[in-house]
Amino acid sequence: KGRTFRRGEFLQTMRHGLLQRSEARQVLAVVASVADLLSESEDQQQSTFALGNWLAPGCRSFLKMSGVRLLEILREFPEHFNCCCGTASKPIVALVRQDGICE
């Protein structure tokens, strides 16, 4: 069983490069799962609520254990995800195209 974190502690640990290998793998699994889901969607964007319902196995439990929200993780990867769409109550995440423009 992995470490548990207080709210905000995981992101700080990640930003400082202090994640354990298994935790880094989990972050990448979440990112890969979201990228797959978005690339399969018609307009390559989804609400974080919808994405959370369709994440790969283990990703939701990892997010809960790490005390981090899906949107917070995705914001750490702005070269891949545009997290500025939607509203505060229903954030929308979109893939960033190769040319850097939001889909």
PyMOL CGO cylinders between C-alpha atoms (Angstrom):
from pymol import cmd
from pymol.cgo import CYLINDER

trace = [
    CYLINDER, 0.00, 0.00, 0.00, 1.34, 3.45, -0.94, 0.3, 1, 1, 1, 1, 1, 1,
    CYLINDER, 1.34, 3.45, -0.94, 1.77, 6.60, 1.06, 0.3, 1, 1, 1, 1, 1, 1,
    CYLINDER, 1.77, 6.60, 1.06, -1.22, 8.80, 1.80, 0.3, 1, 1, 1, 1, 1, 1,
    CYLINDER, -1.22, 8.80, 1.80, -1.11, 12.58, 1.52, 0.3, 1, 1, 1, 1, 1, 1,
    CYLINDER, -1.11, 12.58, 1.52, -2.95, 15.51, 2.98, 0.3, 1, 1, 1, 1, 1, 1,
    CYLINDER, -2.95, 15.51, 2.98, -4.72, 17.85, 0.58, 0.3, 1, 1, 1, 1, 1, 1,
    CYLINDER, -4.72, 17.85, 0.58, -2.11, 19.67, -1.54, 0.3, 1, 1, 1, 1, 1, 1,
    CYLINDER, -2.11, 19.67, -1.54, 0.84, 17.69, -0.18, 0.3, 1, 1, 1, 1, 1, 1,
    CYLINDER, 0.84, 17.69, -0.18, 1.05, 15.32, -3.15, 0.3, 1, 1, 1, 1, 1, 1,
    CYLINDER, 1.05, 15.32, -3.15, 1.35, 18.13, -5.71, 0.3, 1, 1, 1, 1, 1, 1,
    CYLINDER, 1.35, 18.13, -5.71, 4.14, 19.74, -3.70, 0.3, 1, 1, 1, 1, 1, 1,
    CYLINDER, 4.14, 19.74, -3.70, 5.95, 16.41, -3.51, 0.3, 1, 1, 1, 1, 1, 1,
    CYLINDER, 5.95, 16.41, -3.51, 5.53, 15.96, -7.25, 0.3, 1, 1, 1, 1, 1, 1,
    CYLINDER, 5.53, 15.96, -7.25, 6.75, 19.48, -8.05, 0.3, 1, 1, 1, 1, 1, 1,
    CYLINDER, 6.75, 19.48, -8.05, 9.86, 18.90, -5.96, 0.3, 1, 1, 1, 1, 1, 1,
    CYLINDER, 9.86, 18.90, -5.96, 10.62, 15.63, -7.76, 0.3, 1, 1, 1, 1, 1, 1,
    CYLINDER, 10.62, 15.63, -7.76, 10.21, 13.54, -4.62, 0.3, 1, 1, 1, 1, 1, 1,
    CYLINDER, 10.21, 13.54, -4.62, 7.66, 10.99, -5.80, 0.3, 1, 1, 1, 1, 1, 1,
    CYLINDER, 7.66, 10.99, -5.80, 8.37, 7.33, -5.39, 0.3, 1, 1, 1, 1, 1, 1,
    CYLINDER, 8.37, 7.33, -5.39, 8.65, 5.38, -8.63, 0.3, 1, 1, 1, 1, 1, 1,
    CYLINDER, 8.65, 5.38, -8.63, 5.24, 3.73, -8.09, 0.3, 1, 1, 1, 1, 1, 1,
    CYLINDER, 5.24, 3.73, -8.09, 3.61, 7.13, -7.51, 0.3, 1, 1, 1, 1, 1, 1,
    CYLINDER, 3.61, 7.13, -7.51, 5.18, 8.55, -10.68, 0.3, 1, 1, 1, 1, 1, 1,
    CYLINDER, 5.18, 8.55, -10.68, 3.85, 5.54, -12.60, 0.3, 1, 1, 1, 1, 1, 1,
    CYLINDER, 3.85, 5.54, -12.60, 0.38, 6.22, -11.22, 0.3, 1, 1, 1, 1, 1, 1,
    CYLINDER, 0.38, 6.22, -11.22, 0.54, 9.88, -12.30, 0.3, 1, 1, 1, 1, 1, 1,
    CYLINDER, 0.54, 9.88, -12.30, 1.53, 8.78, -15.80, 0.3, 1, 1, 1, 1, 1, 1,
    CYLINDER, 1.53, 8.78, -15.80, -1.29, 6.21, -15.82, 0.3, 1, 1, 1, 1, 1, 1,
    CYLINDER, -1.29, 6.21, -15.82, -3.81, 8.95, -15.00, 0.3, 1, 1, 1, 1, 1, 1,
    CYLINDER, -3.81, 8.95, -15.00, -2.37, 11.26, -17.68, 0.3, 1, 1, 1, 1, 1, 1,
    CYLINDER, -2.37, 11.26, -17.68, -2.33, 8.46, -20.28, 0.3, 1, 1, 1, 1, 1, 1,
    CYLINDER, -2.33, 8.46, -20.28, -5.88, 7.41, -19.42, 0.3, 1, 1, 1, 1, 1, 1,
    CYLINDER, -5.88, 7.41, -19.42, -7.18, 10.98, -19.82, 0.3, 1, 1, 1, 1, 1, 1,
    CYLINDER, -7.18, 10.98, -19.82, -5.25, 11.46, -23.09, 0.3, 1, 1, 1, 1, 1, 1,
    CYLINDER, -5.25, 11.46, -23.09, -6.76, 8.23, -24.45, 0.3, 1, 1, 1, 1, 1, 1,
    CYLINDER, -6.76, 8.23, -24.45, -10.27, 9.23, -23.40, 0.3, 1, 1, 1, 1, 1, 1,
    CYLINDER, -10.27, 9.23, -23.40, -9.95, 12.69, -24.92, 0.3, 1, 1, 1, 1, 1, 1,
    CYLINDER, -9.95, 12.69, -24.92, -8.46, 11.45, -28.19, 0.3, 1, 1, 1, 1, 1, 1,
    CYLINDER, -8.46, 11.45, -28.19, -11.35, 8.97, -28.54, 0.3, 1, 1, 1, 1, 1, 1,
    CYLINDER, -11.35, 8.97, -28.54, -14.01, 11.63, -27.93, 0.3, 1, 1, 1, 1, 1, 1,
    CYLINDER, -14.01, 11.63, -27.93, -15.51, 13.36, -30.95, 0.3, 1, 1, 1, 1, 1, 1,
    CYLINDER, -15.51, 13.36, -30.95, -14.41, 16.92, -30.13, 0.3, 1, 1, 1, 1, 1, 1,
    CYLINDER, -14.41, 16.92, -30.13, -11.40, 15.88, -28.01, 0.3, 1, 1, 1, 1, 1, 1,
    CYLINDER, -11.40, 15.88, -28.01, -12.70, 17.55, -24.88, 0.3, 1, 1, 1, 1, 1, 1,
    CYLINDER, -12.70, 17.55, -24.88, -14.67, 16.36, -21.85, 0.3, 1, 1, 1, 1, 1, 1,
    CYLINDER, -14.67, 16.36, -21.85, -15.72, 17.55, -18.43, 0.3, 1, 1, 1, 1, 1, 1,
    CYLINDER, -15.72, 17.55, -18.43, -13.55, 16.38, -15.56, 0.3, 1, 1, 1, 1, 1, 1,
    CYLINDER, -13.55, 16.38, -15.56, -16.68, 14.72, -14.14, 0.3, 1, 1, 1, 1, 1, 1,
    CYLINDER, -16.68, 14.72, -14.14, -17.09, 12.58, -17.28, 0.3, 1, 1, 1, 1, 1, 1,
    CYLINDER, -17.09, 12.58, -17.28, -13.38, 11.82, -17.41, 0.3, 1, 1, 1, 1, 1, 1,
    CYLINDER, -13.38, 11.82, -17.41, -13.39, 10.74, -13.77, 0.3, 1, 1, 1, 1, 1, 1,
    CYLINDER, -13.39, 10.74, -13.77, -16.13, 8.22, -14.50, 0.3, 1, 1, 1, 1, 1, 1,
    CYLINDER, -16.13, 8.22, -14.50, -14.15, 6.57, -17.32, 0.3, 1, 1, 1, 1, 1, 1,
    CYLINDER, -14.15, 6.57, -17.32, -10.57, 6.57, -16.00, 0.3, 1, 1, 1, 1, 1, 1,
    CYLINDER, -10.57, 6.57, -16.00, -8.54, 3.38, -16.32, 0.3, 1, 1, 1, 1, 1, 1,
    CYLINDER, -8.54, 3.38, -16.32, -8.74, 0.93, -13.39, 0.3, 1, 1, 1, 1, 1, 1,
    CYLINDER, -8.74, 0.93, -13.39, -6.87, 2.11, -10.31, 0.3, 1, 1, 1, 1, 1, 1,
    CYLINDER, -6.87, 2.11, -10.31, -6.70, 5.77, -11.33, 0.3, 1, 1, 1, 1, 1, 1,
    CYLINDER, -6.70, 5.77, -11.33, -9.65, 6.95, -9.23, 0.3, 1, 1, 1, 1, 1, 1,
    CYLINDER, -9.65, 6.95, -9.23, -8.40, 5.18, -6.12, 0.3, 1, 1, 1, 1, 1, 1,
    CYLINDER, -8.40, 5.18, -6.12, -4.93, 6.66, -6.69, 0.3, 1, 1, 1, 1, 1, 1,
    CYLINDER, -4.93, 6.66, -6.69, -6.38, 10.18, -6.92, 0.3, 1, 1, 1, 1, 1, 1,
    CYLINDER, -6.38, 10.18, -6.92, -8.30, 9.63, -3.68, 0.3, 1, 1, 1, 1, 1, 1,
    CYLINDER, -8.30, 9.63, -3.68, -5.26, 8.18, -1.89, 0.3, 1, 1, 1, 1, 1, 1,
    CYLINDER, -5.26, 8.18, -1.89, -3.05, 11.04, -3.05, 0.3, 1, 1, 1, 1, 1, 1,
    CYLINDER, -3.05, 11.04, -3.05, -5.56, 13.69, -1.97, 0.3, 1, 1, 1, 1, 1, 1,
    CYLINDER, -5.56, 13.69, -1.97, -5.49, 15.38, -5.38, 0.3, 1, 1, 1, 1, 1, 1,
    CYLINDER, -5.49, 15.38, -5.38, -8.22, 16.22, -7.87, 0.3, 1, 1, 1, 1, 1, 1,
    CYLINDER, -8.22, 16.22, -7.87, -8.02, 15.13, -11.50, 0.3, 1, 1, 1, 1, 1, 1,
    CYLINDER, -8.02, 15.13, -11.50, -7.96, 18.74, -12.71, 0.3, 1, 1, 1, 1, 1, 1,
    CYLINDER, -7.96, 18.74, -12.71, -4.99, 19.53, -10.45, 0.3, 1, 1, 1, 1, 1, 1,
    CYLINDER, -4.99, 19.53, -10.45, -2.94, 16.71, -11.96, 0.3, 1, 1, 1, 1, 1, 1,
    CYLINDER, -2.94, 16.71, -11.96, -3.84, 17.70, -15.51, 0.3, 1, 1, 1, 1, 1, 1,
    CYLINDER, -3.84, 17.70, -15.51, -2.86, 21.31, -14.89, 0.3, 1, 1, 1, 1, 1, 1,
    CYLINDER, -2.86, 21.31, -14.89, 0.68, 20.06, -14.30, 0.3, 1, 1, 1, 1, 1, 1,
    CYLINDER, 0.68, 20.06, -14.30, 0.81, 19.04, -17.98, 0.3, 1, 1, 1, 1, 1, 1,
    CYLINDER, 0.81, 19.04, -17.98, -0.15, 22.21, -19.92, 0.3, 1, 1, 1, 1, 1, 1,
    CYLINDER, -0.15, 22.21, -19.92, 1.73, 21.02, -23.00, 0.3, 1, 1, 1, 1, 1, 1,
    CYLINDER, 1.73, 21.02, -23.00, -0.89, 18.25, -23.35, 0.3, 1, 1, 1, 1, 1, 1,
    CYLINDER, -0.89, 18.25, -23.35, -4.08, 19.53, -21.72, 0.3, 1, 1, 1, 1, 1, 1,
    CYLINDER, -4.08, 19.53, -21.72, -5.97, 22.82, -21.84, 0.3, 1, 1, 1, 1, 1, 1,
    CYLINDER, -5.97, 22.82, -21.84, -7.80, 23.10, -18.51, 0.3, 1, 1, 1, 1, 1, 1,
    CYLINDER, -7.80, 23.10, -18.51, -9.13, 26.63, -19.01, 0.3, 1, 1, 1, 1, 1, 1,
    CYLINDER, -9.13, 26.63, -19.01, -12.43, 25.72, -20.64, 0.3, 1, 1, 1, 1, 1, 1,
    CYLINDER, -12.43, 25.72, -20.64, -15.87, 25.42, -19.02, 0.3, 1, 1, 1, 1, 1, 1,
    CYLINDER, -15.87, 25.42, -19.02, -16.95, 26.85, -15.70, 0.3, 1, 1, 1, 1, 1, 1,
    CYLINDER, -16.95, 26.85, -15.70, -15.66, 26.54, -12.13, 0.3, 1, 1, 1, 1, 1, 1,
    CYLINDER, -15.66, 26.54, -12.13, -18.41, 24.05, -11.33, 0.3, 1, 1, 1, 1, 1, 1,
    CYLINDER, -18.41, 24.05, -11.33, -17.96, 22.07, -14.57, 0.3, 1, 1, 1, 1, 1, 1,
    CYLINDER, -17.96, 22.07, -14.57, -14.39, 22.35, -15.84, 0.3, 1, 1, 1, 1, 1, 1,
    CYLINDER, -14.39, 22.35, -15.84, -13.71, 21.11, -19.35, 0.3, 1, 1, 1, 1, 1, 1,
    CYLINDER, -13.71, 21.11, -19.35, -10.38, 19.60, -20.36, 0.3, 1, 1, 1, 1, 1, 1,
    CYLINDER, -10.38, 19.60, -20.36, -9.26, 19.58, -23.99, 0.3, 1, 1, 1, 1, 1, 1,
    CYLINDER, -9.26, 19.58, -23.99, -6.26, 18.14, -25.76, 0.3, 1, 1, 1, 1, 1, 1,
    CYLINDER, -6.26, 18.14, -25.76, -3.66, 20.59, -27.04, 0.3, 1, 1, 1, 1, 1, 1,
    CYLINDER, -3.66, 20.59, -27.04, -2.90, 19.96, -30.70, 0.3, 1, 1, 1, 1, 1, 1,
    CYLINDER, -2.90, 19.96, -30.70, 0.63, 19.49, -32.02, 0.3, 1, 1, 1, 1, 1, 1,
    CYLINDER, 0.63, 19.49, -32.02, 0.71, 23.16, -33.05, 0.3, 1, 1, 1, 1, 1, 1,
    CYLINDER, 0.71, 23.16, -33.05, -0.12, 24.19, -29.47, 0.3, 1, 1, 1, 1, 1, 1,
    CYLINDER, -0.12, 24.19, -29.47, -3.71, 25.23, -30.16, 0.3, 1, 1, 1, 1, 1, 1,
    CYLINDER, -3.71, 25.23, -30.16, -6.60, 23.92, -28.08, 0.3, 1, 1, 1, 1, 1, 1,
    CYLINDER, -6.60, 23.92, -28.08, -8.81, 21.49, -29.99, 0.3, 1, 1, 1, 1, 1, 1,
]
cmd.load_cgo(trace, "trace")
